Amino acid sequence: MVEIIDVEQAVGRVLYHDITRIVPGEFKGRAYKKGHHITLDDVPRLKDIGKERIYVLNLPDGYIHEDEAAQRIAQAICGPNLCFAEPNQGKIELKAETEGLLQIDVGLLKQLNGLPDVTIATLHGNQPVTAGKVVAGTRIIPLFTEEHHLQRLEEICRDHPPLITLTPFRPLQIGLITTGNEIFYGRIPDSFGPLVKTKFEAWGSEVFCQHLVPDRVPDIVEAIDKLLGDGAEMIVLTGGMSVDPDDLTPAGIRASGARVISYGAPTYPGAMFMLAELRGVPMVGLPGCAMYHKATIVELIIPRLLAGVSVTREDIIALGHGGICASCQECRYPDCGFGK
């Protein structure tokens, strides 16, 4: 199936695979594309990149070239709002077409990577990505593979939801409640509210109303009821989330009749977090650390809610593995291990 010939004898032949050129510290990429007709001028150039001989393929029935294999794998694993282009050096990258929440079926990914010759690599799931972001790549290891391996992969994928999906964020109307006597009585300005508005605007949602309330459970309950009546699709509460006697926000959320999904999270920063639900509306109590850190429990949970993904207590418990921020000098979230 594979014939190896000297480059001098390859003039007039067609390349059946991409050829890579590497200049240490400067460049690594495709020097010659599959399908290129080799000319006499190519001979010294090929030798300059270390190619004294090249492969010529004559594949019999039942064998698939790496480019076609990558295309078939990409087609099988690609979910909505993702796209891919032609192979480059035998590999295809999947990219986000819009901003949204990336989700990966990790069990299915392991199963597919267990098939002969198949490799699929992805970003971590349950993280926000922007349009144009590379979220996965795929290729086979050899230059060609037996077709029945690909047929098995396609059969498995037909029996499952897509391996990789991207769910756009929904533009929700956010109701904000800021608790604290010091803010309610004007002793200090509210600095948390503007930050919350900025965060949600970046995700495509709007804080349409903000209530300032004192540290009293009845006032917190009244504000929650008012926001629900005004059409809030998510309620965010700031202030009063710790265990001090005057921190009554968790008690106010419970007194509203909400079902508490979790109070506390194994994430640092972000431990004093509450997630609840009332009349189908998610309700979140944000810890004070969200004012000072770029990445907290807020960045791990809110994007899921905005994508319409149900978050359980088990989901929050699972954040403990990777739940401590490394406090890098320059924050690179979400391109890091926090919460993953």
N, C-alpha and C positions, 0 to 999 in steps of 0.2 A: 504493500500500500504506500510505503514511503520510499522514495528514491532520493539519494543524496548525490548532488552533482557539484562540481567545481563552478565558481562564479563565472569563470571565463566561458564555460559551456552553457551558462544560463541565459545568455543574450537572446532575446526574443521570447523567453518563457514568461509565464505569469506567476507572481508571488501568491502563495496560498496561505500566507500568514503575515501578520504585521511584524516588522523588524524594529527593534528598539535601539535607540542611541543613548548612551550614557556618558556624560561629562561630569566627573565627580565634583560635587559642590556647585554645579552650574545648571545642569539640565538632565532630565530623564524623560524621554517621550518617544513618540512614533517617528522613525526616520523614513520608513517605507510602509505604505498601506497595502493590505491584502488586495490583490487584483492589479497591482502595478506591473506594467510590462517592462521588463529589465532591458536596458539599453547598454551600449558599449561604454557610455559615460558613467554608468552606475557601477561598473566593475571596480575601479579604484576607490570609489566612495564606500562601497560595501566592505572592501578590505580595510579601509580606514577605521571602520567600527567593528573590526574583528570577524568579519564574515568571509571566510575563505570558501565555504561551501553553503549551499542552501538546500532546503527541503522542496521536493516536488511531490505532491500528493496525487494518488490515483485511488480514490476511495471506492470500495465496492458497495453494493447495496447493504443497508443495515448499519452504516457508519455515518456519523454527522461531524462536520467540521466545527471547530471551537466557536466561530462567529455565529453560525446558525444555532448552535447549542445555547449560547448566551442569550440570543433573542428569544428562544423558546422558553427558557427558564424565566427570563424577565417578564414575558407575557403571562406566564402561569402564576407568578407571585405578586404581580402589580395590582394594587387595589385602587379605589377611587381617589381622584385628585393628585395622582402621581403620574409621571411620564418618564420615558427613556428614549435615548437616541441610538444611533448605530454603534456597533462594537468598536472599541479602541484597544488595540493590542489584545484582542480576545475577551475583553471585559466590557460589561455594560453597567452604567450607573443609573440608579433610579433617583429622580429629583422631585421635590415638592412643587406642585403647580400653584399653591396658595398657602397662606398662613393657616396653621391649625395644629391639632394634636396628633402626633405620630403614635401609632400603636402597632406592636409586633406580637404575633402569636409565637411565643418562645418555644413551646412544645413542638409546634409544627416546624419551626426553624431547625431544631435539633434533628427532627426526623428527616428533613430534606437533605441536610448536610451529611447525614449518614448514608446517603445513596452513593454508589461508586462515581468518582470523578467530579461530583457536584460540589461547588463552594458558593455560599451565600453569606455575606457579611452585612450587618445593619447597625444603625445607631441604636442606643437604648430606646425602648418604647416609653410611652406616657410622658413625653416631653414636647414642649411647643417648638415648632420649626417655622421658618420663614420661607416664602416663595423662592425657589431656586436652590434650596439647600439639598445637598446630596445626602440621601437617607439610607441608601443601600447600594451594594454592588454584587455582581455575580459573574462567574466564569467557570469553565471546566479546567481541570488541571492539565490533562494532555492536550495535544493538538487536535485530537478527534476522540469521539467516544461512541460506544455502541448505542444505537437509537433506542433500544428497549429500556435503557436507563432513563432517558428523557420521557419516554412514554409512561414509565412508572411514576415519575415526578408529576407529570401532568394529571395522571389519574388520582394521585393523592390530593393534589390541589383542587381538583373538581369536587372532591368530597368535603372540603373545608371552606370556610370564609377566607377571603384573601389573607395571605401571610402578612402583608404590609398594608396598612390603611392610614389615610390622613383625613381627619374630620375637621372641617372648618369651624372656627369659633362662631357661636351664635351671638348676634348683637343684642344683649339683654339690657333691660332697664333695672339699674341697681339702686336700691334704697340704702342709705348710709345712716347709721346711728352712732354718734360719738358721745360716750359717757364720761362723767367726771365732774365733780363740783367745781374744780379749779377752772375748767373750761366753761361750764354752764354759767358761772357767776362772773366770768370775764377776768379772772385773776391772771390767766396766761392765754395766749392765742392758741387756736387749734392748728397744729402743724401736721397731724395725721390725716385729716380729711383731704387736703390738697394732694398728698402723696397717693392716697387711695384712688382719687379721681384720675390722676395721671396714669397709674397702673392699668386701670380698667379701660381707659381711652386707648392705650396701646394695644389692648386685646380686642378693640372694636366695640366695646360696650360703653354705656353712659350712666353716670351717677346723676339721676334726675332729681333727687331730693335728699337733703341731709337734715337730721334732727339732732340738736344738742340737748342732752338730758342730764339731770343730776344723778348722783349715785343712790337711786331709789328704785327698788324692783318694780313698783306700780308704774313709774314713769317709763321704764324700759319696755314693759309690756304694752303700755299705751302707744308708744312710738312704733313698736312692731305691728300692732293692729292697724295703725294709721297707714303705714307703708303698704301693708297687704291690701288694704282697701283702695289705695291709690294705684294699684297695679304693679307693684314691685315684683320682678321676676327672680331676684336674689336679694337677700338682705345681709349687709355687712356691718358688724359691730366692732368698734374700736374702743380701747380703754377698759380698765377694770377687769382684766382677764387673769390676774395672778391670784394668790391665795391670801392677800391682805384683807382685813375685815371690811374695808370700804370698797373692795373690788367685787361688785355684785352683778357684773354682766352675765356670767354663767347662770346665776340664780334667776336673772330676768329672762333668759332664754328658756329655761326650764318652766318658769311660771307662765310663759305664754302658751303652754300646751305643746310645744315643739317636741318632736322625737329626737333625742340626742343620739347621734351616731357614734361620736367619739369626743371625749374631753381629754386632751393631752395627746401628744404625738412624740414618737421616738426620733425626733429630729432636733438638731442643735445647729443653728438657731431655729426656734419655732415650737418649743415643747408646749407652751401654754396656748393651745389652739383648740377651738371647739367647732365641730361640724354638726349641724342639726337640720331638721326638715319640718316644715309646717305648711299644711294644705298644699303640698306639692311644690313648695318654694324652698330652695336650699337657703340655709342661714349659717353664716360663718362668723365666729368670734376671733379676731386677729390678735396675736400677741404683740407686745410693744416692740419686739426686735424687728418687726417688719418695717419700722421707721428708719432703721440704721443699716440694715444689711440688704444687699442687692438680691440675694437668693435665700429664701426661708421656706417654711411650710407653705406660704402663700403661693409661691411659684410652682410648687409641686402639686397642689390640690386645685387651685382656682382654674387653671387651664382645662383640667378634666371636666369640671362642672360647666364651663363655658362651651365645651364640646358636646354636652349632653350625656356625658358618661357618668353612670352611677358609681359613687365612691362608698365603700363599706369600711367598717372598722378593721376588717382583715387587710384591706388595702393600705390603711394607715399604719397598722402594725408592721407590715412588710417593709415600710420605709426605713426601719431601723438599720438594715444592711445598706450602708452608704449614707446613713442619715446624719453624719457629722460633717459639717463644712470644714474644708481644709484651710480656710482663711488665707487663700492665695493673695499675694501682694497685688495682683491685678485679677479681678474676678472675671472668669471666662464662662460663667453659667449661661446656657445649659450645656456647654461643651466641657463637662467635667463629670465626676462621679457622684455629686451630691444628690441624694434621693434616689439613686439608681443601684 
